[in-house]
């Protein structure tokens, strides 16, 4: 008897907590299935998807750094992800069994801040990669105000802002934070284990600003520690990770994950 499975791909991939999440849900629901982590180089993406497409047990994969944009070059895009977000974080089999790319990052990002009224609010976003595309897409849908995008290459940031129809400024990482920032989001890999640190002076932020770091390894990033030291509200990377994973899980295994067990899942991930 064969076992259906899904996986997460990226380079590096050893830090990924996605297997813990999906395996927890599979076990909780009593579903016979597996979820693995596979290191895939960008140059091998075409061969990887060709091989998995021929494996009837393969249900799909989550896609992480640095493959989110490149994945769209190798997988059909029936939902028009390339023209909207411009990056894919999930590949699954559609009802006909064909591979299809989608993105659950945008909804996963908004999930923990869904109760906030961000209409017209000034936002600062750090980074201009695949995750930034999903975050900017989500922010454009809730009607935020001016967006300040900080990136090593401001020109790339300016192109992203224009692409999502957002008004604002693209500046270098060394730029001073705007004192009216309502939400600060780090979408870059800075601060992740094995990556350079993200060092920002949070002093200009107002007392009611929220700091959101999508990095989850380590969970207590330097950015979040600095924000908490200032007494600011924070959102950690596990919130978005679990949110986007829940949507992908349904695509892979045709079952809703047991979100009522989120506290147990977080405890597992933090152990």
Secondary structure, DSSP 8 states (H G I E B T S, - for coil): ---EEEEEEESS-TT--HHHHHHHHHHHHT--EEEEEEE--GGGHHHHHHHHHT-TTEEEEEE-TT-TTGGGGTS--TT-HHHHTS--SEEEE-TTS-EEEE--HHHHHHHTTTTS--TT--EEEE--SHHHHHHHHHHHHTT---EEEE-SSHHHHHHHHHHTT--EEEE-TTS---TT-SEEEE-SSTTSTTS------GGGS-TT-EEEE---SSSS-HHHHHHHHTT-EEE-HHHHHHHHHHHHHHHHHSS---GGGHHHHHHHHH-
